Amino acid sequence: MSTSAASHLSPAYPDRAPWGTAGRLRAWQQAALAEYVRREPRDFLAVATPGAGKTTFALRIATELLDRHIVQQVTVVAPTEHLKHQWSEAAKKVGIGIDPTYSGAAGGTSRDYTGIAVTYAGVAAHPMLHRRRVENRKTLVILDEIHHAGDALSWGDAIAEAFEPAARRLALTGTPFRSDTAPIPFVMYAPDADGVRRSVADFTYGYGGALADGVVRPVIFLSYAGQMRWRTKAGDEVAASLGDPMTQDAVAQAWRTALDPAGNWMPAVLRAADRRLDEVRRAVPDAGGLVIATDHNSARAYAKMLREITGKSATVVLSDDPKASSRIGAFSESEDKWMVAVRMVSEGVDVPRLAVGVYATSISTPLFFAQAVGRFVRARRRGETASVFLPSVPSLVQFANELELERDHVLDRKKRGEDDLWSEEEDLLADANATKDTAPLEEFAFKALESEANFDRVLFDGGEYGIAAQVGSAEEADYLGIPGLLEPEHVRALLQKRQARQLSRQRARPGGDGEAAIPAQERPVVSHQQLLELRRELNHLVGAWHHQSGLPHGVIHADLRRSCGGPPTAQASAAQLRDRIDTVRKWAASRTS
């Protein structure tokens, strides 16, 4: 092994570095390495966005410590079996032999290896075995995606017990930390200005910086709404528009109805995603797509839909399939179009050619969302963009608009509130990494009845573009047909032009929207934050009018649409929202007078 070999490993390993970013090390990797060498800490936490090259950085540290005889062996702890093998392959390229098949039952490994790769679950099963290993020889422990140390109640304790005697510990993560308030082993916490204890990283390289450096791709989010109808556990039939203001319970049921393979929403979205992938493949011939499904049955059903749409089979990766790693590897090396996976591909699995994604899972936590989007941001060449298709669910739309937000792990977080983005993860924490083939018994009464999709909007770089359109319409095609190779500023300009053309078409139709009286070319792009504030103001006024009039919220929103025109609130433009706000105020003033 040598530090030279590690320095020449692709800074984007296992990918090639995109044009303009290649070199011995990327700037952030060199800066983080310099900080590590300067301090020589026992514990070091590096937070770097997915696709930035955490593996290369960690192996460069490992070769440095091994060459200087500061450590004698390496232990890599990874979230999944697949990642153990991925780490072993990467380490081999720099002359470090890592045994990915090590198990507690074997008791040892070949002298040809410099270290081992294990999972967090494996360490939790035999913490004392690993403690004896690090006590006997000076060890560097690399904790990949360190937030997984708390996936089970006992895991954090086991990790702390196993590696407390280690000579050096290098913790890595690329996504927001956990929602629970249990401390993560070997992570330092410090109070902020408000006295709240937050995790402290020794080096941070976020998505925003990586995007500016051309290290990751910009992401275009295409949001789809639609009409849903379902039967509740109480036997009531409910109809609602996905994206409309609803209770959390109703949003969850509408979302679940949209993802149901028996409805029309998923086939429509998959057809749109396949058209988008075809457009991307004009410029990037090997570009691939990934559908992230909730459970095995849905994954198989989506794969069947894709076969009907494309005429070719999709690769299906299931979490309990012993051949999952080989399937992912084969897909990565091929030029096949689609892969369908259940959750397990959401983190750490590198398929560099993935360019189009469909978020077809009901998990709505910032942690999982960031991990999922991270599968598509690995840049290989300048101008590549990623496209991710989403249901028009408020939490997902907010996550998409806050992709560049950096989050720390907070120990003193208050108890959940209605607006707490982390609250749902507290319920789903254990479920998020579990195989789920059947619904819990109490959910059997729920039944999705009908679902129809319509194009909602495009989210890019903090802006929202487009207005509601039918699936298969020229308006939808405008956004699906954006070229696959464009610089971010060109993407933004093109989206503005497409929006202007869509508004011009709407204005020309009989009964077109009144706001089209403003020339489309002169309409400013409204930021997602402005739209969010307008929706909040409208919902606050609707709530106040509900208390005055006694009318249900849904009836008030329907009356506003009849009075002012336009689509549901979630799809309404800024001008339409302001019109409805003014109308509610007039109703209130009239009642008062």
N, C-alpha and C positions, 0 to 999 in steps of 0.2 A: 504494500500500500504506500501511497505518497500523497502529500498535500498538493503536489503538482497535478496528479491524476484527478483529484477531487476538484481542483480549480478548473480543469478542462472538461469536466462533466457538464452537459448542457445545463445552463442555469434554469431551464424550464423542465428538467427531467421529470417524467419520462417523455415529454414532448421535445421537439426542437424549439429553440428560442425564436420568436418572430423576428423578422428583418428589422435591424436597427437596435435590437436589444441584446444581441449575442455578445459574448465576451467571456473572459475567464469567470467573472462573477458579475451579476447585476449590481447596480449601484447600491440597492438596499441590502443585498447580501454582503457586499464588501463593508458597508457601514456597520451592519450588525456584527460581522466577524471582528471588525476593529474594536467595537465596544466590548465584545466578549474577551478578546485577548488583553485589552487594557485592564479590565476588572478581574479577570480570572475567577468568576464567581462559582460557588458550588451549585447554585440554582440559577437558571436563566429561562425566562419566558419570552418566546418570540411569537408575536401575533402578526400573521401575514395572510392577505386575502387568498382564497383558492386560486391556483394557477400561477402564483408568484414565484414558486420554487423553494418551498420549505425543505423538501427532501435534499436538494443540492446543498443548501445552507447547513443542514444538520450533519451531512456526511463530510463536509469540509471541516466542521468542528471536530468530528470524530477522528479524522486523519491527523489533525493538528495534535490532539491529545494523545493519540496512540504513538505518533512519531516522537513526541517529547517524553514518552513513558510516564505521563501523568496518569493514564489509565492503561489497563492491560486487556480489557475486554469490553464488549458493547452488548447491551440488552435493549432491543427495540420493542416497545409496547404499542400495539396498534388496535384499532377498533374491530377489525374483521380479519378472517382467515385470508381473504384475497389480498389485503394490504400487507400481511406478513410476507407473502411471496413477492409482492411489488418492492418492498424494502430490500429483500434479499437480492433481487436482480439489480437494483440500483447500487447497492454496496459492492457487489461483485465487480462493477465497472471501475471502481476506485481501489480495488485490491483488498477489500474487507470481506472476509467470508462470514456470512450470517446464515445460521441454520433455521429455516422457517418451519421445520417439522419437529422441532424440539417439543417434548411433552414431559410432564412431571413423572409419568409412568416409566419413561426411559431412564431417567435419573442422570443422564449425562449426554454429551455430544462428542463428535469426532474432534481430534486435535487439529484437524485442518481448518476448523472454524475459529474465527476471532470473537464470535458472539452468537446470540440467538435472537429470534423474533417470536414474540408471543402476543396473545390477545389480553385485553383487560380481564375478560372472563377467566382465562387460563391462570392469570396471576391470582385472581380472587379464589380460585380453587386450591392453589398450593402456595400461599404467601410465604410460609417458612422455608420452602424449598428455594425460592428466589432470594430470600434474605441470606441463606447460607452461601449462595453463589456470589453475591456481592460482598459478603464479609470475607470470603476466601481470596478474592482477587479484586484489585481496584477496578471499578466498573463505571463506565458512562452509561446512564440510562436515558434513552430517548423516548419521551412520552408523546406519541403522536396523537393529535386531537385530544388534548389533556382533559377537556370537559367531559369525556366519556368515563373518567374515573369515578363519576357519581351516577352512572346509569342504573346501578342497583344500590340499595341501601348499604350493603356491606363492602362494595367495591372500593370506595374511598379509603376506608380503614385498612383494607387489604393492601392497597397500593402503598399507603404510608408505612405499613409494617414491613412490607417486602423490601422497599428501597430506601428506608431511612439510613442505612449504613453506606449507601453508594457514595463513591468519591465525587462524582459529578452527575447532575441531572439537568437535562435539556428538555423543556416542555414546549410543545408546538400547538398552535391552533389557528384556524383560518376563519372561524365563524363566531357569532355572538355566544357569550357564555350562557350557562344554564339559568333556568328560572327559579330553581330552589335556592334556599339560603344556607345550604351546607357548604363549608369551605372546601375548595378543591385542593388536594394534597400538593404541597411544594409551591403553591402560588402565594405571593405576598399581597396583603390587603392594607389599604391606608385610607383614613377618613378624608372625604372631600370637603369643600367649603361649608357644606351643610352638616358635616359630621357623619355622613353616610359612608360606611366602609365599602370601598370598591377595589377590584383586582387591579394590580399594578403590573403592567408589562415592561420588560426591560428593553424591548424594541417593538415598534408597531409599524406596519406597512399596510395601509388600508386600500380598499377598492378604488377610492378616488385618486390616490397617488399612483396606483398601478395603472389606472386608465389614462392618466395624464402622461405616464411614461411609455404608453403603448405596450405594456406588459400583458394586459388583459383586454378582452373584447368589450365594446359597449353592448348593452342588451336592449333590444326592442321588445316591449311587452305588448301583446295583443290580447285585449280583454273581450270576453264574450258573455253577453247576458242572455235573456230569453224567458219564455213563459213556462212555469212549472206547475204541476198538479200532483198532490200526494194525499194518502190517507194516513192520518195520525194514529197513534196507539189507542186513542180514545174512540177511533172509528169515524172521526170527522174528515171530510174531504176539504182540502185547502188548495186554492189556486193563488199564485203570486208570481211576480216578476223578479227573477234573480237580479240583484243589484238595487232593488227598491229598499227604502228604510223599513226594517223589520226588527223584531226582537232577535236576540242571539239564537234562541231555539229555532225560530222560523228560518233564519238565515242558514243554519246548519241543515235543516230538513230540505230546503230548496236546493242547497248545494249538493246534498246527497242524491236528490232526485236528478239533478243535471248529470251526475257521474254514473247513474244507473245505465248499464249496457243495453237494457231493453228500450230505452227512450231514443229520441232523435237528436238530443243535444250532442252527445259524444261523437256519433258518426259525422255530424256536420262540422264539428271542431277538428276532428281528425282529417277530414277532407281538406279543410282550410290549411291545416298544418302541413299536409303533404304537398299542396300547391306551393306553399311558402318554401318548403324544402327543395322542390323542383327548381324554383327560381334561384335559390342559393347555389344549387349544384351547377347552374350555368357557368358560374365563376369559380366555384370550388367543387370540382367533380366528385370528390370523395366525402363530401359533407354528409353527416348522418343525423338521425333524429332519435330522441328518447322520449317515451311516454312513462311517467312515474305514476304507478297505480297504487291503490290502497290495499288490495288483497289479491290472492292468487286467482280467484274466479274472475275478477274484473280484468286482470292482466291477460288471461287467456281470451276473454271476450274481446278486448281491444285488439289483440293480435289478429283475431279472426276478422275484425272490421278492416284492419290495415291490409290484410290479404285480399279482401274484396275490393278495396279501393285501389291498391297498387298492382294486384295480380301476382305479388311475390310474398313469400313468408317473412314474417318479422321474427327476430331473435327474442325468445322469451327467457328471462332470468328470474328465477324464484329463489327466495331466501333459504329454503331447505334443500336446494338442489346441490348435490356434491360436485357437480360439474359447472357450477355457476362461474367460477373464476375462469375456466377454460372457455366458456361461452362468451364471457366479456372480452377476453383476450382475442378470440377468433373474430368477434365483431369489430374490435378496434383495428385489426389488421386488414379487414376486408373493405369493400366499397358498398356493402349492403346499406339499404336506406334506413330501416327502422329497428329499434330495440325497445322492448317493453319490459319494465322491471318493477318489482315491488320494493320500494323504499331503500333496499340495501345499496342501490347504486347512487343514493343521494349524497354520499360523502366519501371522499378519499379515493374513489375509483376513477382512474384517469383514462378517458377515451378522447384523445385530443381532437378528433374530427367531429365531435358532437356540435351541431350548430343550431338545431331547432329542437325545442322541448315542449311537451304538453304536461302541464301540472294537473294531473288527473287523480289527485289524492285529496282526502278530506282533512289532512293535517294542516293546521293553520297557526303554527308557531313561528316566530321570527328565526329561531335556531334552525329548524328544518328547512324553512324557505330559503334561507341564505345558503345552506348546504346544497340544496337542490339546484339553485341558480348557479352555484359554483361549478357544476358539471359542464356548463356551457361557455364559461368565460375564458378558457385557456386559449390564448392567441397563438397562431402559428405564422401568420404573415400580416403585414400591414393592411388595414382596410376591412378585415373580417368583422362581421357583426353576428351577434347571437339573437335568436328570436324565441321567446317563450310565450306560449298560449296559456291564458289564465281564465278561470271563471270570474265573473264580475262580483267578487266578494269583497266587502269593504276592507277587511284585514289584509287580504292579499294585495289589493290595490295600494294600500298604505305601505306595505313592505316593499313593493316594487318602486314606489316613489322615494323610498328612504334607503335605497340599496347602498348608498355611500355612507350611511350612518354607522359610526363605530360605537360598539356597546361594550361595557365592562360587566363583570360579574358583581352583583350587588348583594351584600350579606344582610343589609338592614332594610330590604324592600318591604314596603307596607303590604298589608293583606290585600288580596285582589279587589279590584274595582271594575266597574263596567268598561272603563276605557283602558284597562291595563292590558297591554299587548302580550304580556307574559302569562296572564292568568290561565289561559287555556292549556299552556304547556304543563302546568302543574297537574292537570288531569291526564294529559297524554304522555307524560314523561316515560312511564314504563311501557306504554302501548306503542310508542313511536318506533321502537326497534323490534317489535314482536311480530311474528307471523300471525295473520288474522284471516282465516279462511271462512269463518262463520260469525254471524252477529251474536251478541249476547242475547240471552233468552228474552229479556224484557223488550228487545227491539224487534222481535219477530212480527209484531202487529203492524209496524210501519210498512207502508207499501208505496213505492214510486209508481205513479199512474201515467203521466205524460210529461214530456219535456221537448221544447223547441228552442233552437238557438238563434240569436241574432248578433251581428257584429256590434260591439259597444264603442271601443276607443283604443287608441294606441298611447302607451306611456313611454316616454323616452327622455332621459336627462332632466327629470324634474318637471317636464311639460306634458300636457295631455292634448292629443290631436284627434280629430275626427268626431263625428256624431253618429248616433245609432243608424244602422243600415241592415238590410236583409242579407242573410247568407246567400252567396252566389251573385250578389249585385255588383255593378260596376264600381260602387264606392268601396266595397270590401276588397275587390280586386286591386284597386289602387294601392292599398296598403300591403297586401300580400305580394305584390309585384315589385317591391323596393329591391334594387340590386343587392346581391350578396356581398359585394366588395365596395365599401364606401367609407371614407373618413367620417368621424362623428359630426363634424360641422356640416358635411354634405348630407348626412342622414337628417339632421335637424332642418336644413333648408328644404329638402325634398318633402319631408312631412308637412311643413308649412304650405308648400305648393299643393300637395294632395288635399289638405284640408280646405284650402281656398277653392279648389275645383269642386269638392264635394258640396260646399256651401253654395257655390254658384249654381250647381245642378238643382239643389233644393229650392233655391230662390226662383228658378225658372219654372218649377212645377206649379200647376194650379193649386191654390191653397197653401203655398209654401210658407215657411215660418217667417213671422214678422221681423225677426232679427236680421234676416238676410237683406233688409234694406240698407244695412251697412255694407259697403263694398267688401267682398271677401278678402281682397288683397290688403285691405287696411285693418282687418281684424287682428288685434294683438293676440299672441299666444298667452293664455292664462295659465299660471303655474298651478300645480296640484294643491299647493298650500292655500292659494286664494279660493279655489273651488271648494276645498275642505271647509274653510271658514264660512263660505256662503251656505253650504249644506247645513253646517251646524247652526247658523243663524236661522235658517228656514225651519229646521226641526225644532229649535227652541220656541219660535213663534207659533208653530203648529201645536206644540205642547201647551202653550199659554192659551191658544184659542180653544183647544180641547177642554181646558178647565172652565172657560167662559161659556162655551156652547154646549158642552156635554157630548159632542160628536166624537166618534172614534178617530184616531190619527189617520187610519187608512182612508176613511171617508173624506177627511179634510184634504188629504193629498189628491184624491180623485177629483174633488170639487175644484181644486186649484188647477189641475190639468185641463178640466173642462173650461174653466174661465180664461186661462192664459194660453192654452195650447202647449204643444211640445211633448217630449218623451218623459218617462219616469225620472224622479229626482236624481238618481245615480247617473243617468245619462244626459241630464240637462246641461246646457251651456251656462256660462256665467250670466249672460243677459237674461236667459229664461229664469234662472234662480232669483235674480234681482226683481224681475217682474212679479214672481210669486210672493217674494218678501213684501213688496209694496202692496200687493193685493190683500194679504193677511192683515197688514197694518190698517188698510182702509176698512176692512171688515170690523176690526177692533174699535177703530175710531167711530164708525157708524153706530155700533152697539152702545158705546159709551155716551154718545150724544143723544 
